[in-house]
Structures are given as structure tokens and as C-alpha cells.
Amino acid sequence: MKDDLLALDQGSTSSRAMIFNHQGRLKAHSQVKLSTLLPKPGWVEHNPKQLLSSQLSAVKQVLTQLGRHSRAPIALGITNQRSTILLWERATGRTLTPAISWQDRRASELCRSLSHPSSSETADRIRQKTGLRLTPYYAAPKLAWLLEHIPGTRKRAERGELLCGTVNTYLIWHLTDGKIHVTDHTNAARMLLMNLSTLNWDQELLTLFGIPGQILPRIASTCEYFGDAKIGNHQIPIFCSIGDQQAASVGLGCIEKGDLTLNYGTGGFLLLNTGNQPQSQPGLLTSMAWSSPKKVSYLLEGTVNSVGSALDWLRGSLGIFKSVGEIPRLYKQSKHPVFVIPSLAGLGAPHWREDVPTLFFNIHRETQRADLVRGMVDGIAFLMMDILQAMKTSDLNQFGRLRAGGGLANFDVLLQFQADLFQSPIKRPLNVEATALGAAFLAGLGSGVWSDPLQIHEMVKKGKIFRPKISKQKADQLYHQWKKLLNLCLQ
């Protein structure tokens, strides 16, 4: 029992807690649903009390599963939805606003004003410093909007009465009874406020967004001691804080230079580990992979904005199917190809266009609902192919491991078509929910359960490999057909 690790995985739709043993085997798991609030068009929020209570409830449930006589886990790792921001009182912990989701776009006008052609140098400067594009999805524009629109908050912030943070910071603050106000490199890097060169908050960016530095948390490595979490009668040391996509990459074993991670969730992500040096590439994001006091690792990232959300739209809004479990069967029943541009939340990397709607091509009398499902699944894979093509122009055009995770990676039809397009084998480890495992592993690394990051490979060596089943010529033909339709949409 002494080597058990606890991981908290706070996401957009649920809060989860998992316990792993020293071999990376899952021993206990709990999941509590988190509601999403949509008060206005473009606004996406969570109730802060529910966010916290759902996570604490999941933790208590998972500890109960171990039994009352079991010893507490040796360390805790936290992973979270990135760029969701909260603002609360230093003295009481009372939140002043809802948790503003990473999906929220209320700060769009602010971003447009800063990226206007007359001030385009500003957007370029932000990208040079942070590795990110200026968009409303990141935390700084949201925080600037809150300070501008919530009466009295700016003056209170300047007096040091308020604190802010992404979800990891909020959880750590509450778990440590308000003693620790901290974030880590991966979450700080998604706020548009951290300089990738110095790994500290950048005063020029703070001034640009009008954010008082005293409300920001201290920045730490992803893998170090953050303080003790008080959970019931237990005190469990926190040894990891990391963004969900980076945690998934670690949990899939993609921790070395050249490794590629495919993660299919609400959105889709393709991450390329670039080692100890950051790389910049047109259309892609530069960010942190993970870090310790002795090691810093960077990545290139491409985002598909709508993956799980696109399929959920087919289910909920259009009624194409009743359960996501029907997707593989419907996919295989498709007889009439449909090409789809899945852009319910706009196009992500490498295009970054918010004005492109979701479009269906080649619809005719013979088209069935199975064809629409297959078109959407294939469209997701085509967008991932676009990102891979952008990565191939980087210095790291020879890739290492390619592994897939996330809930939708359970669909063989998606991974098979992705392998066909990539013309490369894709491995799906037995545990596709790698996010929590990545956080647990880094917590174990920080606490001394493991001594070498490469030990993660022993935990993910089993799995299924998807190999290309069509020729490169056929794959290229399909991709170019879809690409012609995409280019029409981009004009």
C-alpha cells in the first residue's frame, strides 16, 4: 500500500479520482459529473462550488473503495482542463465569478482589438513570448474581461485582496486550506502571460492585458512538492500539477524527443515532443511538455477544436444516433462517402479560422445516417493529418513513438483510418485514459517511487497497434480530395 499514487483529473464534463499502484495498475476509480453552463451565446461556465465539490466527492469515493484500514496514497498528482480561469477572495476563498471555461469566447472583441491590422505587432509579440496565438480561449483575455466588467475587482486586485488561477491552482489552494497559491509550467504557459524564455510571468504582457501581478500564483515545475493536501483524516503530499493534454502525453509514454501523442476528447490534440529546446512552427503552438527542477521539456501542439463535441452534436442536436456506442457499427455500414469539415467551434491548427462552419459534401438521395457518421469521424482524422503535415516541416521531421489516447481512441475505426492517412503505425495502450496515469506517474517520480522518467514505458508496453491497410497512393488521394474542399471553405 505504501506505493499507491492518487491522481485527480478535473475535466470539462466530470471530476475523476484514480488510484494506481507502483506498477501503474489502476486499483480504484471514481467519476462525478460536472455541469456546463451556457448563459449566453459564446459563454461557457462551470459553477465553482460544484467544480470543487465534485472533485472532493470523487476523491472520498475512491479512498473509500480502498477500505478504511488502507494506508493513504504516498503522493498526489493533479491534472486539469487548461485555460479555465477562476477569481476568488484571498481571505475567504469566495469566488467572485463562475469558472470561465477554456471554451468561453466572451473576450473575442478584446482579442480582435489587440490583433487588428493596425496593432498586428502586438499579436506577433505575444506569440514570440508565449508560443501561443492571441485567442479568447486562453486565460489572460478572460481575466482581463472579468477585471473590466465585474465592479470593484480591479481595485481589489491591486490591493492584493483577490487571487486568480486556473483549475489546478484553485484545487491546490483549497486542498491546502488556502496556504498554497501556485501553478505549474504547463498551466502557466496557457495563460498568455508566461514568457517561455524566462519561465516567469512577463511584465510587458501583464501590462498589455491590465492584470495586476499580485493576483497571479507562483510558477513551479510540474513535478515537485506543492504542499500537503488535507483530505478527510489524510494528509497527502502533492507532487505533480500538469495540464490534461501534457499529462496524457506522459501517460502514453511519449516523453522523449520526437514522440507524438494523439489525444481524442472533447477536442483533439496532436503533440510533438521537441526535447529540451522550444521550436516555433507556422500554424502550431509552442508550449511546455513537462518539467522538474532538473529538466524542462517542450512540445509543438496542434488542436482540432471539435472531436467529441462534433459527434455529440450528431447525437444530440441532429438525432443521428442515440449512443456513441453505435458509432463503430454505423461507420462500417456506410456505403456512400461523405466529406465533412468538422468546425463547430471553428478550425484550429494550422488554420485558426473561427468563421468556417461545419460543412458536408457529396450529399445525395442515397446518403444515409451511417454516411454522415463516417464522414464526421473521417473529417476528424483529416484535420489531424493537416496538423501532422505542418509538423513535418519542423526540424523534427523524423518521428518516434506515435500513441493514441482519450475516450474516442476506443473506436478502432477512427484509429485505423488515422493510421491509413498517416501511413504509420499507431499504438493504443491498454489504458487509453492516460491523463490520470500521467499525473500519477509524475507524482511518483517526484516522491521517489520511480527514479527515471523512462520507467513509464513498462506501464504502457501492452496495447493494440493499428497499421496502415491502404497504400500511400490511396491515402494521398483521399487526403487531397478532402483538402480541395477545405481550401474552398478557406477562401
C-alpha positions as CSV (number, residue, x, y, z in Angstrom):
1,M,0.0,0.0,0.0
2,K,2.9,2.4,0.6
3,D,3.5,2.9,-3.1
4,D,-0.1,3.8,-4.1
5,L,-0.5,7.0,-6.1
6,L,-3.6,9.2,-6.2
7,A,-4.5,11.2,-9.3
8,L,-7.1,13.9,-9.6
9,D,-8.3,14.5,-13.2
10,Q,-10.6,17.6,-13.3
11,G,-12.1,17.9,-16.8
12,S,-14.8,19.8,-18.7
13,T,-17.5,17.3,-18.1
14,S,-16.5,15.5,-14.9
15,S,-14.2,15.3,-12.0
16,R,-12.4,12.0,-11.5
17,A,-10.1,10.4,-9.0
18,M,-8.0,7.3,-9.6
19,I,-5.5,5.3,-7.5
20,F,-2.6,3.4,-9.2
21,N,-0.1,1.0,-7.7
22,H,3.7,1.2,-8.2
23,Q,3.3,-0.8,-11.5
24,G,0.8,1.7,-12.9
25,R,-2.1,-0.7,-12.4
26,L,-5.5,1.0,-11.8
27,K,-6.8,0.0,-8.3
28,A,-9.7,2.3,-7.8
29,H,-11.7,4.8,-9.9
30,S,-14.4,7.3,-9.3
31,Q,-16.1,9.9,-11.5
32,V,-18.6,12.7,-10.7
33,K,-20.3,14.6,-13.4
34,L,-19.7,18.4,-13.8
35,S,-22.4,20.6,-15.4
36,T,-21.6,23.0,-18.1
37,L,-23.5,26.3,-18.1
38,L,-24.3,28.3,-21.3
39,P,-25.8,31.6,-20.0
40,K,-25.2,33.5,-23.3
41,P,-24.1,32.7,-26.8
42,G,-20.3,32.1,-26.7
43,W,-20.3,32.0,-22.9
44,V,-19.3,28.7,-21.3
45,E,-19.0,28.4,-17.5
46,H,-18.9,26.0,-14.5
47,N,-20.2,26.5,-11.0
48,P,-17.1,26.8,-8.9
49,K,-18.7,25.2,-5.8
50,Q,-19.8,22.2,-8.0
51,L,-16.3,22.0,-9.6
52,L,-14.7,21.8,-6.1
53,S,-17.3,19.5,-4.5
54,S,-17.4,17.1,-7.5
55,Q,-13.6,16.7,-7.2
56,L,-13.6,16.3,-3.5
57,S,-16.5,13.8,-3.7
58,A,-14.6,11.7,-6.3
59,V,-11.6,11.7,-4.0
60,K,-13.6,10.5,-1.0
61,Q,-15.3,7.8,-3.1
62,V,-12.0,6.4,-4.4
63,L,-10.4,6.3,-1.0
64,T,-13.5,4.5,0.4
65,Q,-13.0,1.9,-2.3
66,L,-9.6,1.0,-0.9
67,G,-11.2,0.3,2.5
68,R,-11.0,2.1,5.9
69,H,-7.9,0.3,7.0
70,S,-5.9,1.0,4.0
71,R,-3.0,3.4,4.2
72,A,-3.2,6.7,2.3
73,P,-1.6,7.0,-1.1
74,I,2.1,8.1,-0.9
75,A,1.6,11.1,-3.2
76,L,-1.0,13.1,-5.2
77,G,-0.9,14.3,-8.8
78,I,-3.3,16.8,-10.2
79,T,-4.2,17.3,-13.9
80,N,-6.9,19.6,-15.2
81,Q,-8.7,21.3,-18.1
82,R,-6.4,24.0,-19.3
83,S,-7.1,27.8,-19.5
84,T,-10.3,27.7,-17.4
85,I,-9.9,30.6,-15.0
86,L,-11.3,31.5,-11.6
87,L,-11.1,34.6,-9.4
88,W,-11.6,34.5,-5.6
89,E,-11.1,36.4,-2.4
90,R,-7.8,35.8,-0.7
91,A,-9.3,36.0,2.9
92,T,-12.4,33.9,2.4
93,G,-12.0,31.8,-0.7
94,R,-15.3,33.1,-2.0
95,T,-15.3,33.1,-5.8
96,L,-16.4,36.3,-7.5
97,T,-17.4,34.8,-10.8
98,P,-18.2,31.4,-12.3
99,A,-15.3,29.3,-13.5
100,I,-14.9,30.7,-17.1
101,S,-14.3,27.7,-19.3
102,W,-11.4,27.4,-21.8
103,Q,-14.2,27.1,-24.4
104,D,-15.6,30.5,-23.5
105,R,-15.3,33.3,-26.1
106,R,-16.6,36.4,-24.3
107,A,-13.2,38.0,-24.7
108,S,-13.3,37.8,-28.5
109,E,-13.7,41.5,-29.0
110,L,-10.7,42.2,-26.8
111,C,-8.6,39.8,-28.8
112,R,-9.8,41.3,-32.1
113,S,-8.8,44.8,-30.9
114,L,-5.4,43.6,-30.0
115,S,-4.8,41.7,-33.2
116,H,-6.3,44.4,-35.5
117,P,-4.1,45.1,-38.6
118,S,-3.2,48.5,-37.0
119,S,-1.8,46.6,-34.0
120,S,-0.7,43.4,-35.6
121,E,2.8,43.7,-33.9
122,T,1.0,43.1,-30.6
123,A,-0.2,39.6,-31.7
124,D,3.3,38.8,-33.1
125,R,4.9,39.9,-29.8
126,I,2.6,37.8,-27.8
127,R,3.4,34.7,-30.0
128,Q,7.1,35.4,-29.7
129,K,6.9,35.5,-25.9
130,T,4.4,32.8,-25.2
131,G,4.4,30.4,-28.2
132,L,0.6,30.9,-28.5
133,R,-1.8,32.7,-30.7
134,L,-3.9,35.5,-29.4
135,T,-7.4,33.9,-29.0
136,P,-10.2,34.2,-26.4
137,Y,-9.7,30.6,-25.4
138,Y,-6.7,31.4,-23.2
139,A,-6.9,32.7,-19.6
140,A,-5.4,36.2,-19.9
141,P,-8.1,37.7,-22.1
142,K,-10.8,36.1,-19.9
143,L,-9.2,37.5,-16.8
144,A,-8.9,41.0,-18.4
145,W,-12.6,40.8,-19.3
146,L,-13.5,39.9,-15.7
147,L,-11.5,42.7,-14.2
148,E,-13.1,45.2,-16.6
149,H,-16.7,44.0,-16.2
150,I,-17.1,43.0,-12.5
151,P,-17.4,46.2,-10.5
152,G,-14.7,46.8,-8.0
153,T,-12.5,43.9,-8.9
154,R,-9.6,45.8,-10.4
155,K,-9.1,48.0,-7.3
156,R,-9.4,45.0,-5.0
157,A,-6.9,43.1,-7.2
158,E,-4.4,45.9,-7.0
159,R,-4.8,46.0,-3.2
160,G,-3.9,42.3,-3.1
161,E,-7.3,41.2,-1.9
162,L,-8.0,38.8,-4.8
163,L,-6.3,35.7,-6.2
164,C,-6.7,34.1,-9.6
165,G,-5.7,30.8,-11.2
166,T,-6.5,28.0,-13.5
167,V,-8.3,24.9,-12.1
168,N,-5.1,23.3,-10.8
169,T,-4.3,26.4,-8.7
170,Y,-7.9,26.6,-7.4
171,L,-7.8,23.0,-6.3
172,I,-4.4,23.2,-4.7
173,W,-5.4,26.3,-2.8
174,H,-8.4,24.6,-1.3
175,L,-6.7,21.3,-0.6
176,T,-4.0,23.1,1.4
177,D,-6.5,25.2,3.3
178,G,-5.6,28.4,1.4
179,K,-1.9,28.2,2.2
180,I,-0.5,27.5,-1.2
181,H,-1.2,29.7,-4.3
182,V,0.8,28.1,-7.1
183,T,0.6,26.8,-10.6
184,D,3.0,24.8,-12.8
185,H,4.8,25.5,-16.1
186,T,2.2,23.7,-18.3
187,N,-0.8,25.6,-17.0
188,A,1.1,28.9,-16.7
189,A,2.1,28.5,-20.4
190,R,-1.6,28.5,-21.4
191,M,-2.4,31.9,-19.8
192,L,-0.7,34.1,-22.4
193,L,1.2,35.7,-19.6
194,M,4.3,33.4,-19.1
195,N,7.4,34.1,-21.1
196,L,8.7,30.7,-22.5
197,S,12.3,32.0,-22.4
198,T,12.3,33.0,-18.7
199,L,9.5,30.7,-17.5
200,N,8.2,33.6,-15.4
201,W,5.3,36.0,-15.7
202,D,6.1,38.7,-18.3
203,Q,5.6,42.3,-17.2
204,E,5.0,43.5,-20.7
205,L,2.2,41.0,-21.1
206,L,0.7,41.8,-17.7
207,T,0.6,45.5,-18.7
208,L,-0.9,44.7,-22.1
209,F,-3.8,42.8,-20.5
210,G,-4.0,45.1,-17.5
211,I,-3.6,42.3,-14.9
212,P,-2.0,43.1,-11.5
213,G,0.8,40.7,-10.9
214,Q,0.0,40.2,-7.2
215,I,-3.1,38.1,-8.1
216,L,-1.1,35.6,-10.0
217,P,0.2,32.3,-8.5
218,R,3.8,31.4,-8.1
219,I,5.1,29.2,-11.0
220,A,6.7,25.9,-10.2
221,S,7.8,22.8,-12.1
222,T,5.2,20.2,-13.0
223,C,6.9,17.6,-10.9
224,E,7.9,18.9,-7.5
225,Y,6.5,19.2,-3.9
226,F,3.5,21.6,-3.8
227,G,2.4,21.1,-0.2
228,D,0.1,18.7,1.6
229,A,-3.5,18.1,0.6
230,K,-5.9,17.6,3.5
231,I,-8.5,15.0,2.5
232,G,-10.6,13.8,5.4
233,N,-8.2,12.4,8.0
234,H,-5.4,12.1,5.5
235,Q,-2.6,14.4,4.6
236,I,-1.2,13.5,1.1
237,P,1.8,15.4,-0.3
238,I,1.1,16.9,-3.8
239,F,4.0,16.1,-6.1
240,C,2.5,16.9,-9.5
241,S,0.4,19.6,-11.3
242,I,0.1,19.4,-15.0
243,G,-2.3,20.3,-17.9
244,D,-4.5,17.5,-19.2
245,Q,-3.0,17.2,-22.6
246,Q,0.5,17.1,-21.3
247,A,-0.5,14.5,-18.7
248,A,-2.0,12.3,-21.4
249,S,1.2,12.5,-23.3
250,V,3.2,11.4,-20.3
251,G,0.7,8.7,-19.5
252,L,1.0,7.3,-23.0
253,G,4.8,7.1,-22.7
254,C,5.5,9.9,-25.2
255,I,8.1,11.7,-23.1
256,E,11.2,11.6,-25.4
257,K,12.2,13.9,-28.2
258,G,10.3,13.1,-31.4
259,D,7.4,11.2,-29.7
260,L,3.9,12.0,-31.0
261,T,0.7,11.9,-28.9
262,L,-2.8,11.7,-30.4
263,N,-5.5,12.6,-27.8
264,Y,-9.2,12.4,-28.7
265,G,-11.5,14.1,-26.2
266,T,-13.9,17.0,-26.3
267,G,-11.3,18.5,-28.6
268,G,-8.5,16.7,-30.4
269,F,-4.8,17.2,-29.9
270,L,-1.6,16.2,-31.7
271,L,1.5,16.8,-29.6
272,L,5.1,16.5,-30.7
273,N,7.8,16.4,-28.0
274,T,10.7,18.6,-29.1
275,G,13.0,17.8,-26.2
276,N,14.8,20.5,-24.1
277,Q,14.5,23.2,-26.8
278,P,11.3,25.0,-27.8
279,Q,10.5,25.1,-31.5
280,S,8.3,27.5,-33.4
281,Q,6.3,26.5,-36.5
282,P,3.7,28.4,-38.5
283,G,0.2,27.3,-37.6
284,L,1.3,25.4,-34.5
285,L,1.6,26.2,-30.8
286,T,4.8,26.1,-28.8
287,S,4.4,25.1,-25.2
288,M,5.7,23.1,-22.2
289,A,5.5,19.3,-22.2
290,W,6.5,18.7,-18.5
291,S,9.3,19.8,-16.2
292,S,11.1,19.0,-13.0
293,P,13.6,21.1,-11.0
294,K,16.3,19.4,-13.2
295,K,14.6,19.0,-16.5
296,V,12.5,21.0,-18.9
297,S,10.7,19.5,-21.9
298,Y,8.9,21.4,-24.7
299,L,6.3,20.5,-27.4
300,L,4.7,21.6,-30.6
301,E,0.9,21.3,-30.4
302,G,-1.9,21.3,-32.9
303,T,-5.6,21.4,-31.9
304,V,-8.8,20.1,-33.5
305,N,-11.5,22.2,-31.8
306,S,-14.4,19.7,-32.3
307,V,-13.9,16.0,-31.8
308,G,-16.1,14.5,-29.1
309,S,-18.3,17.7,-29.2
310,A,-18.8,17.2,-33.0
311,L,-20.0,13.6,-32.5
312,D,-22.2,14.7,-29.6
313,W,-23.8,17.2,-31.9
314,L,-24.7,14.5,-34.4
315,R,-26.2,12.6,-31.5
316,G,-28.0,15.3,-29.5
317,S,-28.9,18.1,-31.9
318,L,-29.4,16.0,-35.1
319,G,-30.5,12.7,-33.5
320,I,-28.4,10.7,-36.0
321,F,-27.8,8.1,-33.3
322,K,-28.7,7.5,-29.6
323,S,-25.5,6.4,-28.1
324,V,-21.8,6.9,-29.0
325,G,-21.5,3.1,-28.8
326,E,-23.4,2.9,-32.1
327,I,-20.6,4.8,-34.0
328,P,-18.4,1.9,-35.0
329,R,-21.4,-0.1,-36.3
330,L,-22.7,2.8,-38.3
331,Y,-19.2,3.6,-39.6
332,K,-18.9,0.1,-41.0
333,Q,-22.4,0.3,-42.6
334,S,-21.5,3.4,-44.6
335,K,-21.6,2.8,-48.4
336,H,-21.7,6.4,-49.8
337,P,-18.7,8.5,-48.8
338,V,-19.4,12.0,-47.4
339,F,-16.7,14.5,-46.8
340,V,-17.0,16.7,-43.7
341,I,-15.2,19.8,-42.4
342,P,-15.8,19.4,-38.6
343,S,-15.6,23.0,-37.3
344,L,-18.4,23.5,-34.8
345,A,-16.0,25.7,-32.8
346,G,-14.1,27.0,-35.7
347,L,-11.0,25.5,-37.3
348,G,-7.9,25.1,-35.0
349,A,-4.4,24.3,-36.1
350,P,-2.9,25.0,-38.5
351,H,-5.6,27.3,-40.0
352,W,-7.1,29.2,-37.0
353,R,-10.3,30.3,-38.6
354,E,-13.4,31.0,-36.5
355,D,-15.6,31.8,-39.4
356,V,-15.7,28.4,-41.1
357,P,-18.9,26.4,-40.3
358,T,-19.2,22.7,-40.3
359,L,-19.8,21.6,-43.9
360,F,-20.9,18.3,-45.5
361,F,-20.1,17.5,-49.1
362,N,-21.3,14.8,-51.5
363,I,-24.8,14.6,-50.0
364,H,-27.3,12.9,-52.4
365,R,-30.5,10.8,-52.3
366,E,-28.7,7.6,-51.4
367,T,-26.9,9.3,-48.4
368,Q,-27.8,7.5,-45.1
369,R,-27.1,8.5,-41.5
370,A,-24.2,6.0,-41.4
371,D,-22.6,8.0,-44.1
372,L,-22.8,11.2,-42.0
373,V,-21.3,9.5,-39.0
374,R,-18.4,8.1,-41.1
375,G,-17.9,11.5,-42.7
376,M,-17.6,13.2,-39.3
377,V,-15.1,10.5,-38.0
378,D,-13.0,10.7,-41.1
379,G,-13.2,14.5,-41.0
380,I,-11.6,14.5,-37.6
381,A,-8.8,12.3,-38.9
382,F,-8.3,14.5,-41.9
383,L,-7.8,17.6,-39.6
384,M,-5.3,15.6,-37.6
385,M,-3.5,14.9,-40.9
386,D,-3.4,18.6,-41.6
387,I,-1.6,19.1,-38.3
388,L,0.9,16.3,-39.0
389,Q,1.7,17.9,-42.3
390,A,2.6,21.1,-40.5
391,M,4.8,19.2,-38.1
392,K,6.7,17.5,-40.9
393,T,8.1,20.9,-41.9
394,S,9.8,21.3,-38.5
395,D,13.3,20.3,-37.7
396,L,11.9,17.0,-36.2
397,N,10.5,15.6,-39.4
398,Q,11.5,12.1,-38.3
399,F,9.2,11.0,-35.5
400,G,9.5,8.4,-32.8
401,R,6.6,6.7,-31.0
402,L,3.1,7.5,-32.1
403,R,0.5,6.7,-29.5
404,A,-3.2,7.5,-29.1
405,G,-5.4,8.0,-26.0
406,G,-8.6,9.7,-24.9
407,G,-12.1,8.3,-24.8
408,L,-12.7,8.3,-28.5
409,A,-9.4,6.3,-29.1
410,N,-11.5,3.3,-28.1
411,F,-13.0,3.5,-31.6
412,D,-11.0,1.1,-33.8
413,V,-12.5,2.7,-36.9
414,L,-11.1,6.1,-36.0
415,L,-7.6,4.9,-35.2
416,Q,-7.5,2.6,-38.3
417,F,-8.4,5.4,-40.7
418,Q,-5.9,7.7,-38.8
419,A,-3.1,5.1,-39.4
420,D,-4.1,4.8,-43.0
421,L,-3.8,8.6,-43.5
422,F,-0.6,8.9,-41.5
423,Q,0.9,5.8,-43.2
424,S,2.3,5.0,-39.8
425,P,1.6,2.5,-37.1
426,I,-0.4,3.9,-34.1
427,K,-0.3,2.2,-30.7
428,R,-3.2,2.3,-28.3
429,P,-2.1,1.3,-24.8
430,L,-4.5,-0.8,-22.8
431,N,-5.3,2.2,-20.6
432,V,-6.5,4.9,-23.1
433,E,-7.5,7.2,-20.2
434,A,-3.8,8.1,-19.9
435,T,-4.3,11.5,-18.4
436,A,-4.7,10.4,-14.8
437,L,-1.8,7.9,-15.2
438,G,0.5,10.6,-16.4
439,A,-0.3,12.8,-13.3
440,A,0.1,9.8,-11.0
441,F,3.4,8.8,-12.7
442,L,4.9,12.3,-12.3
443,A,3.7,12.4,-8.7
444,G,5.6,9.1,-8.2
445,L,8.6,10.4,-9.9
446,G,8.6,13.5,-7.7
447,S,8.1,11.5,-4.5
448,G,10.8,8.9,-5.3
449,V,8.6,5.9,-6.2
450,W,10.3,5.9,-9.6
451,S,13.7,7.3,-10.4
452,D,13.7,7.5,-14.2
453,P,11.1,9.0,-16.5
454,L,11.6,6.2,-18.9
455,Q,10.1,3.8,-16.4
456,I,6.7,4.8,-17.8
457,H,7.4,2.6,-20.8
458,E,7.0,-0.5,-18.6
459,M,3.5,0.6,-17.7
460,V,2.3,1.1,-21.3
461,K,4.1,-1.6,-23.2
462,K,0.9,-3.6,-23.8
463,G,-1.7,-2.5,-26.3
464,K,-3.1,-2.7,-29.8
465,I,-1.2,-1.5,-32.8
466,F,-3.1,-0.1,-35.9
467,R,-1.1,-0.4,-39.1
468,P,-1.9,1.1,-42.5
469,K,-4.2,-1.0,-44.6
470,I,-4.3,1.1,-47.7
471,S,-1.5,2.2,-49.9
472,K,0.2,5.6,-49.7
473,Q,-1.2,6.4,-53.1
474,K,-4.7,5.8,-51.9
475,A,-4.2,7.7,-48.7
476,D,-2.8,10.7,-50.5
477,Q,-5.7,10.6,-53.0
478,L,-8.3,10.7,-50.2
479,Y,-6.4,13.5,-48.3
480,H,-6.1,15.6,-51.4
481,Q,-9.8,15.2,-52.3
482,W,-10.7,16.4,-48.8
483,K,-8.1,19.2,-48.9
484,K,-9.5,20.7,-52.1
485,L,-12.9,21.0,-50.3
486,L,-11.2,22.6,-47.2
487,N,-9.4,25.1,-49.4
488,L,-12.7,26.1,-50.9
489,C,-14.0,26.8,-47.4
490,L,-11.0,28.9,-46.6
491,Q,-11.3,31.3,-49.5
